[in-house]
């Protein structure tokens, strides 16, 4: 919930963004307009491009709602998951009154990947995990299909 809504409910002293005094905190501001969020998104965009050569669309509808106005069906599924993780990280940063950073967002992405790896290992689905996460694996591994073994 944003400070703007919390202020109306008299749960916070100000409707302003924690990082932008004088600017009411709406969902759009918190996830898109806030300079701290925009800086983080730009750095995450660069990280994604470096890892995959995929150019992340930077628009409020894409970042906030996962709506691609251009209807680009080539967007990898993992990108949608990454956007969800980064939005959750931004919200957590707001709640904890910590300035969001690309390093923090990447760490959050890697934590989710590691949790999923643990689950995939228990269910003997490591190959599927590696295919899903691809270049975003926090500990790059190769899967020997002939031997059926994960080589780290």
TORVO-734764 format. One record per atom (N, C-alpha, C): residue number from 1; residue in three letters; chain; atom name; x, y, z. Coordinates in nm, 4 decimals, padded with zeros to 6 digits. Layout:
# TORVO-734764
REC pos code unit site       xx       yy       zz
REC NUM  ALA    A   CA        X        Y        Z
...
# end
This chain:
# TORVO-734764
REC pos code unit site       xx       yy       zz
REC   1  UNK    A    N  00.0839 -00.1162  00.0000
REC   1  UNK    A   CA  00.0000  00.0000  00.0000
REC   1  UNK    A    C  00.0895  00.1241  00.0000
REC   2  UNK    A    N  00.0460  00.2248 -00.0679
REC   2  UNK    A   CA  00.1267  00.3461 -00.0798
REC   2  UNK    A    C  00.1031  00.4391  00.0390
REC   3  UNK    A    N  00.1981  00.5303  00.0575
REC   3  UNK    A   CA  00.1831  00.6304  00.1641
REC   3  UNK    A    C  00.0599  00.7175  00.1402
REC   4  UNK    A    N  00.0269  00.7414  00.0145
REC   4  UNK    A   CA -00.0903  00.8219 -00.0184
REC   4  UNK    A    C -00.2165  00.7578  00.0422
REC   5  UNK    A    N -00.2316  00.6274  00.0277
REC   5  UNK    A   CA -00.3469  00.5553  00.0843
REC   5  UNK    A    C -00.3352  00.5442  00.2363
REC   6  UNK    A    N -00.2157  00.5148  00.2851
REC   6  UNK    A   CA -00.1956  00.5020  00.4297
REC   6  UNK    A    C -00.2230  00.6338  00.5010
REC   7  UNK    A    N -00.1903  00.7455  00.4353
REC   7  UNK    A   CA -00.2151  00.8775  00.4934
REC   7  UNK    A    C -00.3654  00.9031  00.5080
REC   8  UNK    A    N -00.4408  00.8653  00.4074
REC   8  UNK    A   CA -00.5871  00.8811  00.4127
REC   8  UNK    A    C -00.6442  00.8011  00.5299
REC   9  UNK    A    N -00.5845  00.6856  00.5583
REC   9  UNK    A   CA -00.6306  00.6011  00.6697
REC   9  UNK    A    C -00.5684  00.6436  00.8028
REC  10  UNK    A    N -00.4893  00.7521  00.7989
REC  10  UNK    A   CA -00.4231  00.8073  00.9165
REC  10  UNK    A    C -00.3243  00.7083  00.9818
REC  11  UNK    A    N -00.2556  00.6319  00.8951
REC  11  UNK    A   CA -00.1567  00.5351  00.9439
REC  11  UNK    A    C -00.0130  00.5841  00.9284
REC  12  UNK    A    N  00.0059  00.6874  00.8474
REC  12  UNK    A   CA  00.1370  00.7513  00.8337
REC  12  UNK    A    C  00.1174  00.9024  00.8432
REC  13  UNK    A    N  00.2263  00.9721  00.8724
REC  13  UNK    A   CA  00.2188  01.1173  00.8929
REC  13  UNK    A    C  00.2177  01.1971  00.7637
REC  14  UNK    A    N  00.2603  01.1348  00.6538
REC  14  UNK    A   CA  00.2710  01.2088  00.5277
REC  14  UNK    A    C  00.2348  01.1173  00.4107
REC  15  UNK    A    N  00.1708  01.1743  00.3083
REC  15  UNK    A   CA  00.1422  01.0959  00.1882
REC  15  UNK    A    C  00.2617  01.0885  00.0934
REC  16  UNK    A    N  00.3713  01.1542  00.1305
REC  16  UNK    A   CA  00.4861  01.1664  00.0404
REC  16  UNK    A    C  00.5677  01.0381  00.0294
REC  17  UNK    A    N  00.6325  01.0269 -00.0852
REC  17  UNK    A   CA  00.7300  00.9205 -00.1095
REC  17  UNK    A    C  00.8415  00.9339 -00.0056
REC  18  UNK    A    N  00.8885  00.8231  00.0446
REC  18  UNK    A   CA  00.9958  00.8253  00.1450
REC  18  UNK    A    C  01.1258  00.8836  00.0893
REC  19  UNK    A    N  01.1404  00.8785 -00.0436
REC  19  UNK    A   CA  01.2645  00.9234 -00.1057
REC  19  UNK    A    C  01.2499  01.0565 -00.1796
REC  20  UNK    A    N  01.1261  01.1044 -00.1923
REC  20  UNK    A   CA  01.1000  01.2280 -00.2680
REC  20  UNK    A    C  01.0095  01.3204 -00.1862
REC  21  UNK    A    N  01.0654  01.3934 -00.0909
REC  21  UNK    A   CA  00.9826  01.4838 -00.0107
REC  21  UNK    A    C  00.9000  01.5776 -00.0995
REC  22  UNK    A    N  00.7729  01.5928 -00.0635
REC  22  UNK    A   CA  00.6843  01.6816 -00.1377
REC  22  UNK    A    C  00.6132  01.6156 -00.2544
REC  23  UNK    A    N  00.6428  01.4880 -00.2805
REC  23  UNK    A   CA  00.5798  01.4158 -00.3911
REC  23  UNK    A    C  00.4932  01.3035 -00.3329
REC  24  UNK    A    N  00.3605  01.3116 -00.3513
REC  24  UNK    A   CA  00.2740  01.2039 -00.3000
REC  24  UNK    A    C  00.3104  01.0695 -00.3617
REC  25  UNK    A    N  00.3097  00.9680 -00.2771
REC  25  UNK    A   CA  00.3497  00.8348 -00.3227
REC  25  UNK    A    C  00.2276  00.7572 -00.3726
REC  26  UNK    A    N  00.2201  00.7429 -00.5035
REC  26  UNK    A   CA  00.1189  00.6585 -00.5670
REC  26  UNK    A    C  00.1894  00.5321 -00.6156
REC  27  UNK    A    N  00.1131  00.4366 -00.6641
REC  27  UNK    A   CA  00.1735  00.3152 -00.7210
REC  27  UNK    A    C  00.2637  00.3530 -00.8379
REC  28  UNK    A    N  00.2135  00.4398 -00.9250
REC  28  UNK    A   CA  00.2922  00.4807 -01.0420
REC  28  UNK    A    C  00.4211  00.5493 -00.9978
REC  29  UNK    A    N  00.4115  00.6356 -00.8982
REC  29  UNK    A   CA  00.5330  00.7027 -00.8512
REC  29  UNK    A    C  00.6297  00.6015 -00.7905
REC  30  UNK    A    N  00.5789  00.5161 -00.7015
REC  30  UNK    A   CA  00.6655  00.4221 -00.6303
REC  30  UNK    A    C  00.7385  00.3277 -00.7269
REC  31  UNK    A    N  00.6687  00.2770 -00.8286
REC  31  UNK    A   CA  00.7278  00.1772 -00.9172
REC  31  UNK    A    C  00.7888  00.2343 -01.0446
REC  32  UNK    A    N  00.7558  00.3605 -01.0789
REC  32  UNK    A   CA  00.8021  00.4121 -01.2069
REC  32  UNK    A    C  00.8612  00.5529 -01.2009
REC  33  UNK    A    N  00.7893  00.6482 -01.1412
REC  33  UNK    A   CA  00.8314  00.7876 -01.1483
REC  33  UNK    A    C  00.9406  00.8261 -01.0495
REC  34  UNK    A    N  00.9478  00.7601 -00.9366
REC  34  UNK    A   CA  01.0472  00.7929 -00.8347
REC  34  UNK    A    C  01.1878  00.7812 -00.8952
REC  35  UNK    A    N  01.2703  00.8851 -00.8828
REC  35  UNK    A   CA  01.4059  00.8793 -00.9400
REC  35  UNK    A    C  01.4871  00.7599 -00.8889
REC  36  UNK    A    N  01.4667  00.7209 -00.7644
REC  36  UNK    A   CA  01.5412  00.6052 -00.7098
REC  36  UNK    A    C  01.4976  00.4770 -00.7819
REC  37  UNK    A    N  01.3676  00.4640 -00.8058
REC  37  UNK    A   CA  01.3162  00.3462 -00.8769
REC  37  UNK    A    C  01.3631  00.3478 -01.0224
REC  38  UNK    A    N  01.3570  00.4637 -01.0872
REC  38  UNK    A   CA  01.3979  00.4735 -01.2274
REC  38  UNK    A    C  01.5450  00.4364 -01.2445
REC  39  UNK    A    N  01.6293  00.4841 -01.1526
REC  39  UNK    A   CA  01.7724  00.4505 -01.1590
REC  39  UNK    A    C  01.7906  00.2999 -01.1466
REC  40  UNK    A    N  01.7188  00.2390 -01.0516
REC  40  UNK    A   CA  01.7286  00.0946 -01.0326
REC  40  UNK    A    C  01.6814  00.0202 -01.1570
REC  41  UNK    A    N  01.5671  00.0627 -01.2157
REC  41  UNK    A   CA  01.5155 -00.0025 -01.3363
REC  41  UNK    A    C  01.6157  00.0073 -01.4513
REC  42  UNK    A    N  01.6775  00.1225 -01.4683
REC  42  UNK    A   CA  01.7754  00.1391 -01.5767
REC  42  UNK    A    C  01.8925  00.0428 -01.5586
REC  43  UNK    A    N  01.9376  00.0270 -01.4345
REC  43  UNK    A   CA  02.0495 -00.0635 -01.4082
REC  43  UNK    A    C  02.0080 -00.2101 -01.4234
REC  44  UNK    A    N  01.8855 -00.2430 -01.3852
REC  44  UNK    A   CA  01.8352 -00.3797 -01.4052
REC  44  UNK    A    C  01.8213 -00.4070 -01.5548
REC  45  UNK    A    N  01.7741 -00.3079 -01.6290
REC  45  UNK    A   CA  01.7618 -00.3207 -01.7745
REC  45  UNK    A    C  01.8983 -00.3526 -01.8360
REC  46  UNK    A    N  02.0020 -00.2822 -01.7926
REC  46  UNK    A   CA  02.1375 -00.3065 -01.8430
REC  46  UNK    A    C  02.1841 -00.4471 -01.8054
REC  47  UNK    A    N  02.1563 -00.4897 -01.6820
REC  47  UNK    A   CA  02.1944 -00.6242 -01.6360
REC  47  UNK    A    C  02.1271 -00.7308 -01.7223
REC  48  UNK    A    N  01.9985 -00.7133 -01.7505
REC  48  UNK    A   CA  01.9260 -00.8090 -01.8352
REC  48  UNK    A    C  01.9863 -00.8108 -01.9757
REC  49  UNK    A    N  02.0145 -00.6937 -02.0298
REC  49  UNK    A   CA  02.0735 -00.6841 -02.1644
REC  49  UNK    A    C  02.2105 -00.7518 -02.1683
REC  50  UNK    A    N  02.2918 -00.7300 -02.0657
REC  50  UNK    A   CA  02.4245 -00.7927 -02.0600
REC  50  UNK    A    C  02.4150 -00.9444 -02.0523
REC  51  UNK    A    N  02.3143 -00.9943 -01.9819
REC  51  UNK    A   CA  02.2996 -01.1390 -01.9629
REC  51  UNK    A    C  02.2396 -01.2083 -02.0840
REC  52  UNK    A    N  02.1457 -01.1396 -02.1534
REC  52  UNK    A   CA  02.0663 -01.2088 -02.2549
REC  52  UNK    A    C  02.0599 -01.1405 -02.3899
REC  53  UNK    A    N  02.1034 -01.0180 -02.3998
REC  53  UNK    A   CA  02.0886 -00.9364 -02.5200
REC  53  UNK    A    C  01.9418 -00.9004 -02.5443
REC  54  UNK    A    N  01.8560 -00.9199 -02.4429
REC  54  UNK    A   CA  01.7148 -00.8816 -02.4533
REC  54  UNK    A    C  01.7006 -00.7367 -02.4090
REC  55  UNK    A    N  01.6322 -00.6581 -02.4896
REC  55  UNK    A   CA  01.6097 -00.5163 -02.4596
REC  55  UNK    A    C  01.4775 -00.5016 -02.3845
REC  56  UNK    A    N  01.4855 -00.4742 -02.2560
REC  56  UNK    A   CA  01.3664 -00.4575 -02.1725
REC  56  UNK    A    C  01.2941 -00.3294 -02.2118
REC  57  UNK    A    N  01.1652 -00.3399 -02.2385
REC  57  UNK    A   CA  01.0836 -00.2216 -02.2699
REC  57  UNK    A    C  01.0696 -00.1397 -02.1424
REC  58  UNK    A    N  01.0854 -00.0119 -02.1543
REC  58  UNK    A   CA  01.0751  00.0741 -02.0366
REC  58  UNK    A    C  00.9550  00.1666 -02.0531
REC  59  UNK    A    N  00.8403  00.1204 -02.0056
REC  59  UNK    A   CA  00.7194  00.2023 -02.0054
REC  59  UNK    A    C  00.6432  00.1691 -01.8774
REC  60  UNK    A    N  00.5631  00.2620 -01.8288
REC  60  UNK    A   CA  00.4878  00.2344 -01.7054
REC  60  UNK    A    C  00.3983  00.1103 -01.7164
REC  61  UNK    A    N  00.3308  00.0926 -01.8293
REC  61  UNK    A   CA  00.2404 -00.0230 -01.8421
REC  61  UNK    A    C  00.3184 -00.1545 -01.8397
REC  62  UNK    A    N  00.4345 -00.1540 -01.8983
REC  62  UNK    A   CA  00.5172 -00.2752 -01.9032
REC  62  UNK    A    C  00.5765 -00.3058 -01.7654
REC  63  UNK    A    N  00.6331 -00.2046 -01.7028
REC  63  UNK    A   CA  00.7002 -00.2234 -01.5748
REC  63  UNK    A    C  00.6006 -00.2472 -01.4611
REC  64  UNK    A    N  00.4928 -00.1704 -01.4574
REC  64  UNK    A   CA  00.3991 -00.1791 -01.3453
REC  64  UNK    A    C  00.3013 -00.2951 -01.3606
REC  65  UNK    A    N  00.2492 -00.3148 -01.4811
REC  65  UNK    A   CA  00.1395 -00.4102 -01.4997
REC  65  UNK    A    C  00.1727 -00.5322 -01.5846
REC  66  UNK    A    N  00.2953 -00.5403 -01.6359
REC  66  UNK    A   CA  00.3321 -00.6485 -01.7284
REC  66  UNK    A    C  00.2471 -00.6446 -01.8545
REC  67  UNK    A    N  00.2070 -00.5253 -01.8972
REC  67  UNK    A   CA  00.1303 -00.5115 -02.0205
REC  67  UNK    A    C  00.2232 -00.4538 -02.1255
REC  68  UNK    A    N  00.2423 -00.5293 -02.2309
REC  68  UNK    A   CA  00.3291 -00.4848 -02.3388
REC  68  UNK    A    C  00.2423 -00.4259 -02.4488
REC  69  UNK    A    N  00.2406 -00.2945 -02.4573
REC  69  UNK    A   CA  00.1573 -00.2247 -02.5554
REC  69  UNK    A    C  00.1924 -00.2675 -02.6972
REC  70  UNK    A    N  00.3186 -00.2977 -02.7206
REC  70  UNK    A   CA  00.3609 -00.3392 -02.8542
REC  70  UNK    A    C  00.3247 -00.4851 -02.8826
REC  71  UNK    A    N  00.2733 -00.5546 -02.7834
REC  71  UNK    A   CA  00.2341 -00.6957 -02.7960
REC  71  UNK    A    C  00.3480 -00.7806 -02.8512
REC  72  UNK    A    N  00.4632 -00.7623 -02.7952
REC  72  UNK    A   CA  00.5817 -00.8370 -02.8356
REC  72  UNK    A    C  00.5762 -00.9750 -02.7717
REC  73  UNK    A    N  00.5378 -01.0746 -02.8502
REC  73  UNK    A   CA  00.5245 -01.2095 -02.7960
REC  73  UNK    A    C  00.6592 -01.2798 -02.7806
REC  74  UNK    A    N  00.7661 -01.2096 -02.8167
REC  74  UNK    A   CA  00.8983 -01.2700 -02.8031
REC  74  UNK    A    C  00.9564 -01.2494 -02.6629
REC  75  UNK    A    N  00.8827 -01.1814 -02.5750
REC  75  UNK    A   CA  00.9332 -01.1596 -02.4398
REC  75  UNK    A    C  00.9451 -01.2946 -02.3685
REC  76  UNK    A    N  01.0661 -01.3314 -02.3272
REC  76  UNK    A   CA  01.0834 -01.4588 -02.2565
REC  76  UNK    A    C  01.0047 -01.4602 -02.1250
REC  77  UNK    A    N  00.9505 -01.5745 -02.0920
REC  77  UNK    A   CA  00.8719 -01.5888 -01.9684
REC  77  UNK    A    C  00.9530 -01.5474 -01.8449
REC  78  UNK    A    N  01.0824 -01.5750 -01.8461
REC  78  UNK    A   CA  01.1648 -01.5421 -01.7297
REC  78  UNK    A    C  01.1686 -01.3912 -01.7055
REC  79  UNK    A    N  01.1545 -01.3121 -01.8101
REC  79  UNK    A   CA  01.1523 -01.1660 -01.7947
REC  79  UNK    A    C  01.0302 -01.1243 -01.7137
REC  80  UNK    A    N  00.9154 -01.1857 -01.7415
REC  80  UNK    A   CA  00.7942 -01.1526 -01.6647
REC  80  UNK    A    C  00.8152 -01.1834 -01.5171
REC  81  UNK    A    N  00.8758 -01.2980 -01.4878
REC  81  UNK    A   CA  00.9029 -01.3337 -01.3480
REC  81  UNK    A    C  00.9989 -01.2334 -01.2847
REC  82  UNK    A    N  01.1017 -01.1957 -01.3571
REC  82  UNK    A   CA  01.1984 -01.0984 -01.3050
REC  82  UNK    A    C  01.1293 -00.9659 -01.2725
REC  83  UNK    A    N  01.0391 -00.9215 -01.3588
REC  83  UNK    A   CA  00.9663 -00.7975 -01.3320
REC  83  UNK    A    C  00.8855 -00.8078 -01.2024
REC  84  UNK    A    N  00.8224 -00.9211 -01.1801
REC  84  UNK    A   CA  00.7453 -00.9415 -01.0564
REC  84  UNK    A    C  00.8373 -00.9366 -00.9350
REC  85  UNK    A    N  00.9508 -01.0050 -00.9432
REC  85  UNK    A   CA  01.0459 -01.0068 -00.8313
REC  85  UNK    A    C  01.0975 -00.8660 -00.8022
REC  86  UNK    A    N  01.1294 -00.7903 -00.9060
REC  86  UNK    A   CA  01.1839 -00.6559 -00.8868
REC  86  UNK    A    C  01.0775 -00.5633 -00.8273
REC  87  UNK    A    N  00.9538 -00.5751 -00.8726
REC  87  UNK    A   CA  00.8471 -00.4931 -00.8128
REC  87  UNK    A    C  00.8314 -00.5257 -00.6640
REC  88  UNK    A    N  00.8364 -00.6532 -00.6299
REC  88  UNK    A   CA  00.8256 -00.6925 -00.4890
REC  88  UNK    A    C  00.9429 -00.6380 -00.4094
REC  89  UNK    A    N  01.0622 -00.6413 -00.4688
REC  89  UNK    A   CA  01.1802 -00.5855 -00.4038
REC  89  UNK    A    C  01.1629 -00.4348 -00.3805
REC  90  UNK    A    N  01.1114 -00.3628 -00.4808
REC  90  UNK    A   CA  01.0878 -00.2188 -00.4659
REC  90  UNK    A    C  00.9913 -00.1908 -00.3512
REC  91  UNK    A    N  00.8843 -00.2676 -00.3438
REC  91  UNK    A   CA  00.7864 -00.2470 -00.2375
REC  91  UNK    A    C  00.8491 -00.2763 -00.1006
REC  92  UNK    A    N  00.9266 -00.3831 -00.0915
REC  92  UNK    A   CA  00.9950 -00.4164  00.0340
REC  92  UNK    A    C  01.0909 -00.3058  00.0746
REC  93  UNK    A    N  01.1628 -00.2502 -00.0228
REC  93  UNK    A   CA  01.2555 -00.1398  00.0062
REC  93  UNK    A    C  01.1804 -00.0216  00.0638
REC  94  UNK    A    N  01.0669  00.0101  00.0057
REC  94  UNK    A   CA  00.9834  00.1203  00.0554
REC  94  UNK    A    C  00.9423  00.0949  00.2001
REC  95  UNK    A    N  00.8937 -00.0273  00.2265
REC  95  UNK    A   CA  00.8470 -00.0613  00.3616
REC  95  UNK    A    C  00.9600 -00.0569  00.4642
REC  96  UNK    A    N  01.0791 -00.0962  00.4214
REC  96  UNK    A   CA  01.1946 -00.0987  00.5106
REC  96  UNK    A    C  01.2691  00.0348  00.5132
REC  97  UNK    A    N  01.2194  00.1304  00.4353
REC  97  UNK    A   CA  01.2811  00.2626  00.4230
REC  97  UNK    A    C  01.4259  00.2541  00.3770
REC  98  UNK    A    N  01.4507  00.1634  00.2811
REC  98  UNK    A   CA  01.5836  00.1477  00.2229
REC  98  UNK    A    C  01.5785  00.1920  00.0777
REC  99  UNK    A    N  01.6813  00.2610  00.0356
REC  99  UNK    A   CA  01.6884  00.3047 -00.1031
REC  99  UNK    A    C  01.7064  00.1815 -00.1923
REC 100  UNK    A    N  01.6180  00.1643 -00.2918
REC 100  UNK    A   CA  01.6321  00.0474 -00.3806
REC 100  UNK    A    C  01.7562  00.0599 -00.4681
REC 101  UNK    A    N  01.8153 -00.0538 -00.4979
REC 101  UNK    A   CA  01.9334 -00.0547 -00.5840
REC 101  UNK    A    C  01.9266 -00.1737 -00.6781
REC 102  UNK    A    N  01.9969 -00.1634 -00.7889
REC 102  UNK    A   CA  02.0033 -00.2756 -00.8824
REC 102  UNK    A    C  02.0661 -00.3972 -00.8149
REC 103  UNK    A    N  02.1684 -00.3736 -00.7312
REC 103  UNK    A   CA  02.2333 -00.4847 -00.6619
REC 103  UNK    A    C  02.1334 -00.5580 -00.5718
REC 104  UNK    A    N  02.0484 -00.4832 -00.5028
REC 104  UNK    A   CA  01.9462 -00.5444 -00.4181
REC 104  UNK    A    C  01.8444 -00.6207 -00.4996
REC 105  UNK    A    N  01.8037 -00.5648 -00.6135
REC 105  UNK    A   CA  01.7073 -00.6315 -00.7009
REC 105  UNK    A    C  01.7664 -00.7602 -00.7571
REC 106  UNK    A    N  01.8912 -00.7540 -00.7999
REC 106  UNK    A   CA  01.9576 -00.8732 -00.8549
REC 106  UNK    A    C  01.9718 -00.9797 -00.7470
REC 107  UNK    A    N  02.0033 -00.9389 -00.6263
REC 107  UNK    A   CA  02.0125 -01.0341 -00.5156
REC 107  UNK    A    C  01.8763 -01.1005 -00.4917
REC 108  UNK    A    N  01.7688 -01.0236 -00.4987
REC 108  UNK    A   CA  01.6342 -01.0799 -00.4811
REC 108  UNK    A    C  01.6039 -01.1811 -00.5913
REC 109  UNK    A    N  01.6427 -01.1494 -00.7150
REC 109  UNK    A   CA  01.6226 -01.2419 -00.8277
REC 109  UNK    A    C  01.7010 -01.3702 -00.8032
REC 110  UNK    A    N  01.8260 -01.3563 -00.7608
REC 110  UNK    A   CA  01.9104 -01.4737 -00.7360
REC 110  UNK    A    C  01.8576 -01.5583 -00.6210
REC 111  UNK    A    N  01.7989 -01.4952 -00.5207
REC 111  UNK    A   CA  01.7409 -01.5711 -00.4094
REC 111  UNK    A    C  01.6234 -01.6563 -00.4568
REC 112  UNK    A    N  01.5390 -01.5995 -00.5422
REC 112  UNK    A   CA  01.4266 -01.6761 -00.5964
REC 112  UNK    A    C  01.4791 -01.7915 -00.6809
REC 113  UNK    A    N  01.5794 -01.7638 -00.7623
REC 113  UNK    A   CA  01.6374 -01.8697 -00.8463
REC 113  UNK    A    C  01.6934 -01.9823 -00.7601
REC 114  UNK    A    N  01.7612 -01.9477 -00.6512
REC 114  UNK    A   CA  01.8181 -02.0498 -00.5623
REC 114  UNK    A    C  01.7090 -02.1315 -00.4922
REC 115  UNK    A    N  01.6019 -02.0676 -00.4519
REC 115  UNK    A   CA  01.4892 -02.1397 -00.3909
REC 115  UNK    A    C  01.4303 -02.2368 -00.4930
REC 116  UNK    A    N  01.4105 -02.1886 -00.6154
REC 116  UNK    A   CA  01.3570 -02.2761 -00.7196
REC 116  UNK    A    C  01.4533 -02.3905 -00.7527
REC 117  UNK    A    N  01.5847 -02.3650 -00.7475
REC 117  UNK    A   CA  01.6823 -02.4709 -00.7711
REC 117  UNK    A    C  01.6706 -02.5783 -00.6636
REC 118  UNK    A    N  01.6548 -02.5364 -00.5404
REC 118  UNK    A   CA  01.6401 -02.6321 -00.4300
REC 118  UNK    A    C  01.5169 -02.7207 -00.4516
REC 119  UNK    A    N  01.4079 -02.6583 -00.4905
REC 119  UNK    A   CA  01.2847 -02.7339 -00.5161
REC 119  UNK    A    C  01.3034 -02.8259 -00.6367
REC 120  UNK    A    N  01.3654 -02.7739 -00.7429
REC 120  UNK    A   CA  01.3890 -02.8546 -00.8631
REC 120  UNK    A    C  01.4784 -02.9749 -00.8321
REC 121  UNK    A    N  01.5777 -02.9548 -00.7476
REC 121  UNK    A   CA  01.6674 -03.0639 -00.7095
REC 121  UNK    A    C  01.5906 -03.1727 -00.6348
REC 122  UNK    A    N  01.5058 -03.1330 -00.5426
REC 122  UNK    A   CA  01.4253 -03.2296 -00.4666
REC 122  UNK    A    C  01.3329 -03.3100 -00.5578
REC 123  UNK    A    N  01.2864 -03.2466 -00.6640
REC 123  UNK    A   CA  01.1916 -03.3122 -00.7544
REC 123  UNK    A    C  01.2577 -03.3654 -00.8818
REC 124  UNK    A    N  01.3910 -03.3644 -00.8820
REC 124  UNK    A   CA  01.4684 -03.4129 -00.9964
REC 124  UNK    A    C  01.4281 -03.3423 -01.1260
REC 125  UNK    A    N  01.4191 -03.2118 -01.1167
REC 125  UNK    A   CA  01.3805 -03.1296 -01.2312
REC 125  UNK    A    C  01.4842 -03.0196 -01.2558
REC 126  UNK    A    N  01.6095 -03.0509 -01.2294
REC 126  UNK    A   CA  01.7160 -02.9505 -01.2435
REC 126  UNK    A    C  01.7322 -02.9069 -01.3886
REC 127  UNK    A    N  01.7169 -02.9992 -01.4817
REC 127  UNK    A   CA  01.7300 -02.9633 -01.6232
REC 127  UNK    A    C  01.6261 -02.8574 -01.6614
REC 128  UNK    A    N  01.5017 -02.8772 -01.6184
REC 128  UNK    A   CA  01.3961 -02.7804 -01.6475
REC 128  UNK    A    C  01.4272 -02.6453 -01.5823
REC 129  UNK    A    N  01.4810 -02.6519 -01.4602
REC 129  UNK    A   CA  01.5198 -02.5288 -01.3901
REC 129  UNK    A    C  01.6252 -02.4522 -01.4699
REC 130  UNK    A    N  01.7262 -02.5231 -01.5156
REC 130  UNK    A   CA  01.8340 -02.4593 -01.5922
REC 130  UNK    A    C  01.7812 -02.4013 -01.7229
REC 131  UNK    A    N  01.6880 -02.4702 -01.7861
REC 131  UNK    A   CA  01.6293 -02.4190 -01.9101
REC 131  UNK    A    C  01.5462 -02.2941 -01.8823
REC 132  UNK    A    N  01.4722 -02.2933 -01.7732
REC 132  UNK    A   CA  01.3883 -02.1785 -01.7387
REC 132  UNK    A    C  01.4737 -02.0551 -01.7100
REC 133  UNK    A    N  01.5742 -02.0706 -01.6252
REC 133  UNK    A   CA  01.6530 -01.9567 -01.5792
REC 133  UNK    A    C  01.7653 -01.9195 -01.6758
REC 134  UNK    A    N  01.8129 -02.0134 -01.7560
REC 134  UNK    A   CA  01.9136 -01.9849 -01.8591
REC 134  UNK    A    C  02.0285 -01.8993 -01.8108
REC 135  UNK    A    N  02.0475 -01.7852 -01.8736
REC 135  UNK    A   CA  02.1589 -01.6957 -01.8425
REC 135  UNK    A    C  02.1466 -01.6282 -01.7068
REC 136  UNK    A    N  02.0338 -01.6449 -01.6401
REC 136  UNK    A   CA  02.0135 -01.5813 -01.5098
REC 136  UNK    A    C  02.0491 -01.6741 -01.3934
REC 137  UNK    A    N  02.1009 -01.7932 -01.4231
REC 137  UNK    A   CA  02.1427 -01.8836 -01.3154
REC 137  UNK    A    C  02.2481 -01.8135 -01.2312
REC 138  UNK    A    N  02.2282 -01.8133 -01.0983
REC 138  UNK    A   CA  02.3244 -01.7440 -01.0122
REC 138  UNK    A    C  02.4558 -01.8200 -01.0026
REC 139  UNK    A    N  02.4507 -01.9508 -01.0199
REC 139  UNK    A   CA  02.5711 -02.0339 -01.0258
REC 139  UNK    A    C  02.5650 -02.1104 -01.1572
REC 140  UNK    A    N  02.6169 -02.0508 -01.2651
REC 140  UNK    A   CA  02.6054 -02.1157 -01.3957
REC 140  UNK    A    C  02.6526 -02.2607 -01.3901
REC 141  UNK    A    N  02.5714 -02.3450 -01.4450
REC 141  UNK    A   CA  02.6012 -02.4882 -01.4457
REC 141  UNK    A    C  02.5742 -02.5418 -01.5851
REC 142  UNK    A    N  02.6358 -02.6533 -01.6157
REC 142  UNK    A   CA  02.6063 -02.7208 -01.7410
REC 142  UNK    A    C  02.5378 -02.8510 -01.7079
REC 143  UNK    A    N  02.4440 -02.8878 -01.7898
REC 143  UNK    A   CA  02.3712 -03.0115 -01.7668
REC 143  UNK    A    C  02.4117 -03.1091 -01.8745
REC 144  UNK    A    N  02.4723 -03.2179 -01.8346
REC 144  UNK    A   CA  02.5164 -03.3206 -01.9276
REC 144  UNK    A    C  02.3973 -03.4111 -01.9570
REC 145  UNK    A    N  02.3334 -03.3891 -02.0713
REC 145  UNK    A   CA  02.2127 -03.4647 -02.1045
REC 145  UNK    A    C  02.2409 -03.6126 -02.1239
REC 146  UNK    A    N  02.3575 -03.6447 -02.1762
REC 146  UNK    A   CA  02.3915 -03.7856 -02.1965
REC 146  UNK    A    C  02.4062 -03.8597 -02.0650
REC 147  UNK    A    N  02.4652 -03.7961 -01.9658
REC 147  UNK    A   CA  02.4898 -03.8612 -01.8378
REC 147  UNK    A    C  02.3749 -03.8348 -01.7393
REC 148  UNK    A    N  02.2934 -03.7335 -01.7682
REC 148  UNK    A   CA  02.1833 -03.7011 -01.6775
REC 148  UNK    A    C  02.2311 -03.6463 -01.5443
REC 149  UNK    A    N  02.3450 -03.5812 -01.5452
REC 149  UNK    A   CA  02.4013 -03.5299 -01.4206
REC 149  UNK    A    C  02.4287 -03.3809 -01.4317
REC 150  UNK    A    N  02.4140 -03.3132 -01.3234
REC 150  UNK    A   CA  02.4430 -03.1710 -01.3187
REC 150  UNK    A    C  02.5898 -03.1534 -01.2843
REC 151  UNK    A    N  02.6620 -03.0837 -01.3707
REC 151  UNK    A   CA  02.8044 -03.0600 -01.3476
REC 151  UNK    A    C  02.8220 -02.9143 -01.3104
REC 152  UNK    A    N  02.8746 -02.8878 -01.1920
REC 152  UNK    A   CA  02.8943 -02.7496 -01.1479
REC 152  UNK    A    C  03.0348 -02.7050 -01.1747
# end
